[in-house]
């Protein structure tokens, strides 16, 4: 199934800017597996964002698409990191999937089936973050009020985005595996983030 973009455009990262792809790193691309070379073309077309607030930041350990080998895990190519921990670094595996190697888990945490799906999910997150304040006028006057239409609207907005992402990359939201986006959108459903 070909991934159909929903939020990502070549202009998605204009405000935040894009990461420079190191020329020496990219020169080695001819030796990379085909899915990783295809991901590099996606990065050249859409760019890798310098930042997606709360979700993606440049790696502090090397340039994007730097090939790294983790002991016993095979090769990965760096993308960026999650803000909450330097240990949570987004990488591509040899199949072109975005994963987070986590030493606390027996397998890397699955994020997306491709770099294109990952960038679309980041653009969707960016869109969601930009529009969360749109629901502030629905806040009840009484802070003790149990029914909060603003919260309900924020949750519905987030879940609509999740459903769109799930329709394009169902593996990122599998029920039988704790995937990255599944965990993120569980927090959205609770209006925790």
N, CA and C of each residue as an Amber inpcrd file, in Angstrom:
protein
   579
   0.8440000  -1.1780000   0.0000000   0.0000000   0.0000000   0.0000000
   0.8930000   1.2450000   0.0000000   0.6520000   2.1360000  -0.9130000
   1.4140000   3.3730000  -0.9870000   0.8850000   4.3700000   0.0370000
   1.7880000   4.9980000   0.7470000   1.4060000   5.9600000   1.7590000
   0.9040000   7.2350000   1.0890000  -0.2580000   7.7200000   1.5290000
  -0.8390000   8.9510000   1.0090000  -0.6900000  10.0250000   2.0790000
   0.0450000  11.0730000   1.7360000   0.2920000  12.1600000   2.6850000
  -0.9960000  12.8680000   3.0750000  -1.0700000  13.2590000   4.3480000
  -2.2200000  13.9970000   4.8410000  -1.8310000  15.3910000   5.3410000
  -0.6640000  15.5020000   5.9950000  -0.2620000  16.7650000   6.6000000
   1.0700000  17.2800000   6.0750000   1.9200000  16.4170000   5.6360000
   3.2610000  16.7890000   5.2200000   3.2770000  17.4250000   3.8380000
   3.9780000  18.5470000   3.7280000   4.2250000  19.2090000   2.4470000
   5.7050000  19.6010000   2.4190000   6.2410000  19.9410000   1.2520000
   7.6370000  20.4060000   1.2230000   7.8620000  21.6770000   2.0480000
   6.8000000  22.3820000   2.4000000   6.9190000  23.6070000   3.2060000
   6.6290000  23.3770000   4.6860000   6.4110000  22.1460000   5.1040000
   6.0170000  21.8650000   6.4860000   6.9930000  22.3940000   7.5230000
   8.2720000  22.4120000   7.2040000   9.2640000  22.7700000   8.2140000
   9.8600000  24.1490000   7.9950000   9.2260000  24.9660000   7.1670000
   9.7740000  26.2890000   6.8740000  10.0710000  27.0960000   8.1280000
   9.1430000  27.1300000   9.0590000   9.3040000  27.9620000  10.2510000
  10.4190000  27.4340000  11.1500000  10.4680000  26.1150000  11.3420000
  11.4840000  25.5110000  12.2020000  12.7940000  25.2990000  11.4650000
  12.7450000  25.2550000  10.1470000  13.9260000  24.9640000   9.3500000
  14.1750000  23.4710000   9.2650000  15.1010000  23.1040000   8.4150000
  15.4030000  21.6940000   8.2420000  16.8650000  21.4210000   8.5690000
  17.1250000  20.1690000   8.9420000  18.4820000  19.7380000   9.2320000
  19.2820000  19.6490000   7.9380000  20.5240000  20.0170000   8.0050000
  21.4010000  19.8270000   6.8610000  21.8000000  18.3570000   6.7910000
  21.7960000  17.8140000   5.5850000  22.2730000  16.4560000   5.3950000
  23.7630000  16.5310000   5.0790000  24.5740000  15.9620000   5.9440000
  26.0230000  16.0060000   5.8100000  26.4530000  15.3440000   4.4990000
  27.2150000  16.0610000   3.6820000  27.6140000  15.5730000   2.3600000
  28.4450000  14.2940000   2.4490000  29.3380000  14.1930000   3.4340000
  30.1580000  12.9930000   3.5720000  29.3120000  11.7810000   3.9400000
  28.3310000  12.0070000   4.8030000  27.4380000  10.9230000   5.1980000
  26.6320000  10.4440000   4.0020000  26.0830000  11.3700000   3.2590000
  25.2320000  11.0390000   2.1180000  26.0460000  10.3720000   1.0010000
  27.3260000  10.6850000   0.9280000  28.1780000  10.0810000  -0.0950000
  28.2530000   8.5610000   0.0580000  28.0590000   8.0730000   1.2640000
  28.1020000   6.6280000   1.5240000  26.7860000   5.9360000   1.2100000
  25.7870000   6.6680000   0.7640000  24.4380000   6.1180000   0.5710000
  24.3850000   4.9770000  -0.4270000  25.2790000   4.9340000  -1.3980000
  25.2550000   3.8760000  -2.3930000  25.4060000   2.4870000  -1.8030000
  25.9990000   2.4030000  -0.6250000  26.2000000   1.1180000   0.0400000
  25.0600000   0.7570000   0.9840000  24.1310000   1.6550000   1.1910000
  23.0330000   1.4150000   2.1270000  21.9800000   0.5080000   1.5030000
  21.1730000  -0.1490000   2.3490000  20.0490000  -0.9350000   1.8210000
  19.0670000  -0.0240000   1.0670000  18.3900000  -0.5780000   0.0870000
  17.4570000   0.1810000  -0.7530000  16.4380000   0.9820000   0.0650000
  15.7870000   0.4020000   1.1010000  14.8080000   1.2030000   1.8680000
  15.4170000   2.4370000   2.5290000  16.6810000   2.3490000   2.9300000
  17.3270000   3.4970000   3.5640000  17.6520000   4.5480000   2.5060000
  18.0780000   4.1180000   1.3260000  18.3210000   5.0750000   0.2390000
  17.0190000   5.7790000  -0.1530000  15.9080000   5.0340000  -0.1730000
  14.6060000   5.6510000  -0.4720000  14.2370000   6.6690000   0.6060000
  14.5250000   6.3500000   1.8550000  14.2520000   7.2990000   2.9470000
  15.0900000   8.5600000   2.7880000  16.3110000   8.4110000   2.3500000
  17.1610000   9.5720000   2.1100000  16.5370000  10.4810000   1.0520000
  15.9690000   9.9110000   0.0120000  15.2900000  10.7070000  -1.0170000
  14.0800000  11.4300000  -0.4310000  13.3640000  10.7770000   0.4780000
  12.2390000  11.4330000   1.1640000  12.7630000  12.6250000   1.9620000
  13.8850000  12.4340000   2.6680000  14.4690000  13.5260000   3.4550000
  14.9220000  14.6610000   2.5510000  15.4260000  14.3420000   1.3870000
  15.8360000  15.3930000   0.4510000  14.6230000  16.1450000  -0.0800000
  13.5150000  15.4670000  -0.2780000  12.3000000  16.0960000  -0.8030000
  11.5900000  16.9460000   0.2450000  11.4120000  16.4000000   1.4500000
  10.6020000  17.0620000   2.4740000  11.4330000  17.6580000   3.6080000
  12.6880000  17.2710000   3.7200000  13.5370000  17.7290000   4.8020000
  13.2430000  17.0170000   6.1080000  14.2140000  17.0450000   6.9870000
  14.0230000  16.5950000   8.3680000  13.9400000  17.8590000   9.2100000
  12.9050000  17.9870000  10.0180000  12.7430000  19.2460000  10.7580000
  13.8380000  19.4450000  11.7980000  14.2050000  20.6910000  12.0280000
  15.1000000  21.0070000  13.1380000  14.4290000  20.6900000  14.4580000
  13.1060000  20.8490000  14.4900000  12.3800000  20.6360000  15.7310000
  10.8990000  20.4770000  15.4350000  10.2750000  19.5530000  16.1390000
   8.8190000  19.4920000  16.2360000   8.5550000  19.4600000  17.7370000
   8.0310000  20.5500000  18.2440000   7.9450000  20.7840000  19.6830000
   7.4410000  19.5510000  20.4370000   8.2380000  19.1340000  21.4010000
   7.8640000  18.0370000  22.2680000   8.0280000  16.6560000  21.6660000
   8.4030000  16.5680000  20.3980000   8.4060000  15.2600000  19.7540000
   9.6900000  14.9350000  19.0080000  10.3480000  15.9090000  18.4150000
  11.5110000  15.6170000  17.5740000  12.5300000  16.7420000  17.6700000
  13.7690000  16.3630000  17.9220000  14.8750000  17.3010000  17.9680000
  16.0710000  16.6340000  17.2900000  17.0140000  17.4130000  16.7730000
  18.1910000  16.8000000  16.1550000  18.9350000  15.9120000  17.1540000
  19.5850000  14.9010000  16.6300000  20.4160000  14.0460000  17.4610000
  21.6060000  14.8420000  17.9740000  21.9820000  14.5940000  19.1890000
  23.1760000  15.2400000  19.7420000  24.4100000  14.3800000  19.5040000
  24.2290000  13.2120000  18.8930000  25.3320000  12.2690000  18.7620000
  25.8470000  12.1420000  17.3370000  25.2740000  12.8320000  16.4060000
  25.7450000  12.7340000  15.0370000  24.7310000  13.3080000  14.0770000
  25.1630000  13.5360000  12.8660000  24.2890000  14.1290000  11.8530000
  23.2100000  13.1390000  11.4230000  22.1470000  13.6860000  10.8440000
  21.0890000  12.8430000  10.2940000  21.6720000  11.9150000   9.2410000
  21.1910000  10.7040000   9.2250000  21.6140000   9.6540000   8.2990000
  23.0480000   9.1720000   8.5550000  23.5740000   9.4670000   9.7250000
  24.8220000   8.8530000  10.1250000  24.5080000   7.3990000  10.4640000
  25.2660000   6.4940000   9.8970000  25.0470000   5.0800000  10.1690000
  25.7000000   4.7200000  11.4930000  24.9470000   4.0330000  12.3380000
  25.4650000   3.5800000  13.6250000  25.1410000   2.1070000  13.7800000
  25.9600000   1.4150000  14.4990000  25.7040000   0.0100000  14.8030000
  25.5700000  -0.1210000  16.3070000  24.4940000  -0.7050000  16.7360000
  24.2920000  -0.9890000  18.1500000  24.7080000  -2.4370000  18.3780000
  25.3810000  -2.7160000  19.4620000  25.8840000  -4.0600000  19.7250000
  24.7600000  -5.0870000  19.6380000  24.9220000  -6.0300000  18.7480000
  23.9600000  -7.1130000  18.6080000  22.6540000  -6.7340000  17.9340000
  22.5130000  -5.5050000  17.4740000  21.2290000  -5.0700000  16.9310000
  21.2870000  -4.7450000  15.4440000  22.4490000  -4.7140000  14.8330000
  22.5370000  -4.3510000  13.4300000  22.7430000  -2.8680000  13.2600000
  22.6540000  -2.4270000  12.0360000  22.8880000  -1.0160000  11.7200000
  21.6080000  -0.2020000  11.7600000  21.7700000   1.0520000  12.1420000
  20.6960000   2.0310000  12.1330000  21.2360000   3.3240000  11.5330000
  20.3100000   4.1930000  11.1150000  20.6750000   5.4990000  10.5850000
  19.9470000   6.5350000  11.4160000  20.6900000   7.4920000  11.9890000
  20.1240000   8.4860000  12.9040000  19.1430000   9.4100000  12.2010000
  18.1350000   9.8030000  12.9430000  17.1920000  10.8320000  12.4870000
  17.1570000  11.9650000  13.4910000  16.6920000  11.6990000  14.6780000
  16.5700000  12.7190000  15.7130000  16.2550000  12.0600000  17.0190000
  15.9450000  12.8400000  18.0200000  15.6640000  12.2680000  19.3340000
  14.3700000  12.8290000  19.8820000  13.8350000  12.1250000  20.8430000
  12.6680000  12.6010000  21.5740000  13.1750000  13.4230000  22.7430000
  12.4730000  14.4940000  23.0770000  12.9700000  15.4290000  24.0830000
  13.0970000  14.8460000  25.4750000  12.3320000  13.8210000  25.8140000
  12.2860000  13.3820000  27.2030000  13.5360000  12.6400000  27.6420000
  14.3080000  12.1370000  26.7060000  15.4880000  11.3830000  27.0990000
  16.4650000  11.3100000  25.9400000  17.7140000  11.4560000  26.2540000
  18.7320000  11.3260000  25.2110000  18.8090000   9.8890000  24.7220000
  18.3240000   8.9370000  25.4990000  18.3700000   7.5290000  25.1020000
  17.3360000   7.2200000  24.0230000  16.3020000   8.0240000  23.9240000
  15.2570000   7.7750000  22.9350000  15.5920000   8.5130000  21.6530000
  16.2910000   7.8470000  20.7760000  16.6990000   8.4520000  19.5220000
  15.9740000   7.7570000  18.3770000  15.3000000   8.5270000  17.5450000
  14.6540000   7.9680000  16.3710000  15.7190000   7.5530000  15.3660000
  15.5980000   6.3450000  14.8620000  16.5330000   5.8480000  13.8550000
  15.7520000   5.0780000  12.7900000  16.3900000   4.9290000  11.6320000
  15.8800000   4.0380000  10.5900000  16.5750000   2.7040000  10.7520000
  15.8170000   1.6080000  10.5580000  16.4790000   0.3140000  10.4920000
  16.7580000  -0.0120000   9.0250000  17.3780000  -1.1390000   8.7680000
  17.7700000  -1.4960000   7.4030000  16.5770000  -1.7060000   6.4840000
  15.3700000  -1.8680000   7.0590000  14.1530000  -2.0300000   6.2620000
  13.4530000  -0.6940000   6.0080000  14.0470000   0.4080000   6.4870000
  13.4800000   1.7250000   6.2650000  12.4100000   2.1140000   7.2660000
  12.2310000   1.3100000   8.3030000  11.2470000   1.6140000   9.3460000
  11.8640000   2.5510000  10.3710000  11.0600000   3.4140000  10.9520000
  11.5180000   4.2870000  12.0310000  11.2510000   3.5630000  13.3440000
  12.2930000   3.4440000  14.1550000  12.1920000   2.7640000  15.4440000
  12.9740000   3.5610000  16.4800000  12.7610000   3.2180000  17.7420000
  13.5160000   3.7990000  18.8490000  14.1980000   2.6470000  19.5730000
  15.5240000   2.5280000  19.4280000  16.2140000   1.5120000  20.2240000
  16.1300000   1.8980000  21.6950000  15.6190000   1.0090000  22.4920000
  15.4470000   1.2750000  23.9130000  16.0770000   0.1100000  24.6680000
  17.1480000   0.3540000  25.4220000  17.8150000  -0.7430000  26.1110000
  16.9160000  -1.4720000  27.1050000  15.8190000  -0.8480000  27.5180000
  14.9090000  -1.4830000  28.4640000  13.9760000  -2.4840000  27.7850000
  13.9680000  -2.5030000  26.4530000  13.0740000  -3.3950000  25.7160000
  13.8800000  -4.4220000  24.9270000  13.3140000  -5.6280000  24.7390000
  14.0380000  -6.6410000  23.9750000  14.1590000  -6.2940000  22.4840000
  13.2170000  -5.5510000  21.9570000  13.2110000  -5.1200000  20.5570000
  13.0820000  -3.5960000  20.5260000  13.6030000  -2.9470000  19.4870000
  13.3670000  -1.5010000  19.3710000  11.8720000  -1.1960000  19.3120000
  11.4750000  -0.0560000  19.8730000  10.0610000   0.3450000  19.8350000
   9.7290000   0.8240000  18.4270000   8.7030000   0.2350000  17.8540000
   8.2740000   0.5860000  16.5040000   7.6100000   1.9560000  16.5230000
   7.9580000   2.7940000  15.5310000   7.3680000   4.1250000  15.4170000
   6.5280000   4.2090000  14.1480000   7.1460000   4.0530000  12.9820000
   6.4260000   4.1260000  11.7000000   7.0370000   3.1550000  10.6930000
   6.2450000   2.8190000   9.6880000   6.6630000   1.8810000   8.6410000
   7.6690000   2.4810000   7.6720000   7.7420000   3.8060000   7.6160000
   8.6520000   4.4750000   6.6780000   8.9510000   5.8770000   7.1890000
   9.9890000   6.4650000   6.6150000  10.2990000   7.8540000   6.9610000
   9.1700000   8.7760000   6.5030000   8.5600000   8.4870000   5.3630000
   7.4600000   9.3170000   4.8760000   6.3010000   9.3190000   5.8730000
   5.9530000   8.1470000   6.3980000   4.8830000   8.0560000   7.3920000
   5.2730000   8.7930000   8.6760000   6.5340000   8.6830000   9.0700000
   7.0080000   9.3670000  10.2680000   6.9320000  10.8830000  10.1110000
   7.4000000  11.3880000   8.9810000   7.3510000  12.8390000   8.7640000
   5.9220000  13.3380000   8.6890000   5.0240000  12.5520000   8.1030000
   3.6160000  12.9350000   8.0660000   3.0400000  12.9590000   9.4820000
   3.4310000  11.9860000  10.3060000   2.9670000  11.9520000  11.6970000
   3.5200000  13.1480000  12.4780000   4.7710000  13.5230000  12.2200000
   5.3250000  14.7160000  12.8760000   4.6050000  15.9800000  12.4170000
   4.3120000  16.0760000  11.1210000   3.5760000  17.2430000  10.6100000
   2.1750000  17.2850000  11.2260000   1.5500000  16.1230000  11.4040000
   0.2320000  16.0610000  12.0490000   0.3330000  16.5110000  13.5040000
   1.3990000  16.0810000  14.1930000   1.6070000  16.4930000  15.5890000
   1.8040000  18.0020000  15.6630000   2.5790000  18.5280000  14.7380000
   2.8150000  19.9650000  14.6810000   1.4930000  20.7110000  14.4640000
   0.6780000  20.2090000  13.5500000  -0.6380000  20.8040000  13.2750000
  -1.5060000  20.7670000  14.5340000  -1.5340000  19.6120000  15.1980000
  -2.3250000  19.4680000  16.4170000  -1.8600000  20.4780000  17.4670000
  -0.5490000  20.5810000  17.6530000  -0.0030000  21.4790000  18.6690000
  -0.3470000  22.9390000  18.3840000  -0.3090000  23.3110000  17.1100000
  -0.6200000  24.6920000  16.7270000  -2.0760000  25.0570000  16.9930000
  -2.9560000  24.0730000  17.0380000  -4.3920000  24.3620000  17.1310000
  -5.0200000  23.9960000  18.4770000  -4.2420000  23.5940000  19.4520000
  -4.8190000  23.2400000  20.7490000  -5.5050000  24.4250000  21.4140000
  -4.9700000  25.6160000  21.2420000  -5.5790000  26.8050000  21.8540000
  -6.9000000  27.1990000  21.1940000  -7.1980000  26.6300000  20.0430000
  -8.4350000  26.9610000  19.3430000  -9.6710000  26.6050000  20.1630000
  -9.5000000  25.7390000  21.1520000 -10.6470000  25.2590000  21.9240000
 -10.7920000  25.9620000  23.2690000  -9.9250000  26.9290000  23.5450000
  -9.9500000  27.6050000  24.8410000 -11.2610000  28.3330000  25.1100000
 -11.8960000  28.8480000  24.0590000 -13.1440000  29.5850000  24.2860000
 -14.2850000  28.6620000  24.7200000 -14.0760000  27.3490000  24.6700000
 -15.0950000  26.3940000  25.1110000 -14.9490000  26.0260000  26.5880000
 -13.8910000  26.5510000  27.2350000 -13.6630000  26.2460000  28.6520000
 -14.8720000  26.7120000  29.4770000 -15.3230000  25.9000000  30.4240000
 -16.4330000  26.3270000  31.2830000 -16.0010000  27.4690000  32.2000000
 -16.9540000  28.3340000  32.5520000 -16.6530000  29.4550000  33.4420000
 -16.2750000  28.9770000  34.8400000 -16.9010000  27.8990000  35.2640000
 -16.6280000  27.3420000  36.5890000 -15.5700000  26.2410000  36.4580000
 -14.3860000  26.4430000  37.0420000 -13.3290000  25.4360000  36.9180000
 -13.6700000  24.1020000  37.5880000 -14.6660000  24.1080000  38.4630000
 -15.1020000  22.8830000  39.1280000 -16.1080000  22.0880000  38.2840000
 -16.5330000  22.6520000  37.1810000 -17.5030000  22.0000000  36.2880000
 -16.9230000  20.6800000  35.7870000 -17.7140000  19.6070000  35.9090000
 -17.2560000  18.2920000  35.4720000 -17.2110000  18.1750000  33.9590000
 -18.2040000  18.7130000  33.2810000 -18.2220000  18.6530000  31.8220000
 -17.3630000  19.7770000  31.2730000 -16.3660000  19.3990000  30.5070000
 -15.4580000  20.3730000  29.9300000 -15.4910000  20.2270000  28.4150000
 -16.2870000  21.0560000  27.7340000 -16.3780000  20.9620000  26.2820000
 -15.0380000  21.2070000  25.5760000 -14.1740000  22.0190000  26.1700000
 -12.8640000  22.2770000  25.5670000 -12.0310000  20.9940000  25.5580000
 -12.0410000  20.2920000  26.6720000 -11.3080000  19.0260000  26.7450000
 -11.8680000  18.0260000  25.7420000 -13.1860000  17.9100000  25.6920000
 -13.8140000  16.9780000  24.7490000 -13.4540000  17.3300000  23.3050000
 -13.4300000  18.6160000  22.9950000 -13.0980000  19.0470000  21.6300000
 -11.6320000  18.7810000  21.3090000 -10.7330000  19.0430000  22.2700000
  -9.3030000  18.7700000  22.0580000  -9.0600000  17.2860000  21.8240000
  -9.7020000  16.4620000  22.6300000  -9.5500000  15.0080000  22.4910000
 -10.0910000  14.5470000  21.1360000 -11.2780000  15.0170000  20.7680000
 -11.8580000  14.6270000  19.4750000 -10.9640000  15.0600000  18.3170000
 -10.4220000  16.2520000  18.4050000  -9.5070000  16.7670000  17.3780000
  -8.2730000  15.8630000  17.2570000  -7.6800000  15.5210000  18.3950000
  -6.5060000  14.6520000  18.4010000  -6.8010000  13.2550000  17.8830000
  -7.9530000  12.7160000  18.2500000  -8.2900000  11.3620000  17.8100000
  -8.6330000  11.3090000  16.3250000  -9.1540000  12.4010000  15.7950000
  -9.3850000  12.4560000  14.3460000  -8.0440000  12.4130000  13.6020000
  -7.0710000  13.1270000  14.1170000  -5.7300000  13.0890000  13.5260000
  -5.1680000  11.6780000  13.6410000  -5.2780000  11.0840000  14.8200000
  -4.7940000   9.7080000  15.0190000  -5.4330000   8.7470000  14.0360000
  -6.7450000   8.8610000  13.8540000  -7.4460000   7.9520000  12.9490000
  -6.9640000   8.1060000  11.5140000  -6.6650000   9.3300000  11.0990000
  -6.1210000   9.5530000   9.7650000  -4.7490000   8.9200000   9.6150000
  -3.9050000   9.0550000  10.6250000  -2.5830000   8.4340000  10.5930000
  -2.7000000   6.9170000  10.6100000  -3.5920000   6.4040000  11.4190000
  -3.7860000   4.9520000  11.5150000  -4.2410000   4.3700000  10.1880000
  -5.0730000   5.0900000   9.4560000  -5.5630000   4.5610000   8.1760000
  -4.4340000   4.4100000   7.1600000  -3.3870000   5.2370000   7.2780000
  -2.2700000   5.1890000   6.3440000  -1.1350000   4.2720000   6.8070000
  -0.9400000   4.1550000   8.1160000   0.1470000   3.3320000   8.6620000
  -0.3920000   2.5380000   9.8540000  -1.2270000   1.5170000   9.5760000
  -1.8630000   0.7780000  10.6760000  -0.8700000   0.1140000  11.6280000
   0.3120000  -0.2460000  11.1390000   1.2970000  -0.8730000  12.0270000
   1.7590000   0.0650000  13.1380000   1.6460000   1.3600000  12.9280000
   2.0460000   2.3250000  13.9550000   1.0390000   2.4060000  15.0960000
  -0.1070000   1.7320000  14.9430000  -1.1660000   1.8000000  15.9590000
  -1.7210000   0.4170000  16.2820000  -0.8760000  -0.6020000  16.1960000
  -1.3310000  -1.9660000  16.4640000  -1.7660000  -2.1110000  17.9120000
  -2.8060000  -2.9210000  18.1340000  -3.3020000  -3.1400000  19.4860000
  -2.4600000  -4.1410000  20.2700000  -1.7720000  -5.0380000  19.5470000
  -1.0430000  -6.1060000  20.2280000   0.3980000  -5.7380000  20.5780000
   0.8460000  -4.5490000  20.1870000   2.2080000  -4.0930000  20.4460000
   2.1380000  -2.6420000  20.9220000   2.9530000  -2.3130000  21.8970000
   2.9740000  -0.9300000  22.3920000   3.8560000  -0.0900000  21.4670000
   3.2740000   0.4020000  20.3900000   4.0280000   1.2390000  19.4560000
   4.1400000   2.6560000  20.0170000   5.0590000   3.4110000  19.4430000
   5.2900000   4.7800000  19.9030000   4.0410000   5.6450000  19.7740000
   3.4880000   5.7230000  18.5720000   2.3430000   6.6150000  18.3550000
   1.1140000   6.1390000  19.1100000   0.9620000   4.8390000  19.2790000
  -0.1650000   4.3400000  20.0630000  -0.0780000   4.8970000  21.4900000
   1.1170000   4.8670000  22.0700000   1.2870000   5.3920000  23.4250000
   1.0620000   6.9000000  23.4670000   1.5770000   7.6210000  22.4710000
   1.3970000   9.0710000  22.4310000  -0.0920000   9.4180000  22.3710000
  -0.8230000   8.7520000  21.4790000  -2.2310000   9.1000000  21.3170000
  -3.1160000   8.5590000  22.4330000  -2.6350000   7.6190000  23.2300000
  -3.3430000   7.2530000  24.4590000  -3.3250000   8.4440000  25.4120000
  -2.1950000   9.1560000  25.4570000  -2.0970000  10.3560000  26.2950000
  -2.9840000  11.4790000  25.7540000  -3.0800000  11.5740000  24.4350000
  -3.9690000  12.5630000  23.8230000  -5.4180000  12.2430000  24.2020000
  -5.7660000  10.9700000  24.1660000  -7.1390000  10.5610000  24.5060000
  -7.4860000  10.8970000  25.9520000  -6.4920000  10.9060000  26.8110000
  -6.6950000  11.2720000  28.2150000  -6.5880000  12.7820000  28.4410000
  -6.3120000  13.5370000  27.3700000  -6.0860000  14.9770000  27.4260000
  -4.9230000  15.2970000  28.3820000  -3.9480000  14.3950000  28.3940000
  -2.7840000  14.5760000  29.2600000  -1.6790000  15.3650000  28.5380000
  -1.6720000  15.3170000  27.1960000  -0.6840000  16.0790000  26.4370000
  -1.3790000  16.7790000  25.2810000
